Structure formats: C-alpha cells, structure tokens
Amino acid sequence: METFTAVIEKDEDMYVAKCPEVGTVSQGATLEEALANLKEATELYLEEFPVHEKTHPILTVFGVGKGGKS
C-alpha cells in the first residue's frame, strides 16, 4: 500500500479534497466523504496511470501581513 497526501478545504457547503502527488480532486458533504471519494478517484487514476516514482510535497506555512504586506 502506498501513502498519498490529501489537502482538504471547505468550499461553501462541500469539502474539496486534492491529492498533490497525482493531481486527483474530489469532494464530499463531510470530511470523511471527501477523503473516501478522493481515495476512490486516486485508485481509479492509478489503474490507468501508475506512478513509478513518487515524491511527497513539501508542506509549510507562511504569514502575510494585513493588506497583503509582510
């Protein structure tokens, strides 16, 4: 079993889930549903387009001052 990254954001009344390693995107009414749908979409994608070398994205945070100036 391979491990992938899920980035999940709230978008109005739905959660949008993205897998940055392969570019799959899905959504759901709950976090759990969005993640399950992303897992299914990623599994289907990998059946057609297997990943031979995978790197995990670098995740960090940064600050921006009020008005867009740091």
Helices and strands as residue ranges (DSSP letters): E 7-11, E 14-19, E 24-28, H 31-48, G 66-68
